[in-house]
Amino acid sequence: MKKQELIHLHGLLAEVEAQIEEWDGCTIDLTSYEQLGVRPTSIHKSKTDHKVAVFDLISGICDEVVSREPESVPATAD
């Protein structure tokens, strides 16, 4: 993946994180991501820095989603 594509992905994931927080009124724990100091707008940072940031952001989003109790799903006939 090119640096430009990685930065774009980084920006999209930041938007996903913001939408989840807005929709659910929650705050996602992104301590490790925030400590990196790499944001989608940090275009001067290296590709490796953005890659680490993307993985930390994904990890925080996934941890939040997985920790939620699944909504009731109607039983289906098999």
Residue, then its C-alpha position, 0 to 999 in steps of 0.5 A: m500500500k502506498k503512503q497516500e493510500l494509507i493516509h486515506l485509510h487513516g482518515l476514513l478510520a478516524e471518521v468511523e471512530a467519530q461516527i461510532e462515538e456520535w451514534d452511541g454516545c460513547t468514548i472509544d479508548l484510544t490511549s495508545y493511538e493518541q500517544l503516537g501523535v500521528r493523525p490523518t493530517s500528519i502528512h509529514k510523518s512516515k508511512t510506518d508511523h501511519k501504519v502503526a497508527v492505523f493498526d492502533l485505531i483499528s484495535g481501539i474500534c474493534d475492542e469497542v465493538v466487540s465489548r458491546e452486548p449483541e443486539s437481539v437477533p430474531a431466531t430463524a427457522d433452520 
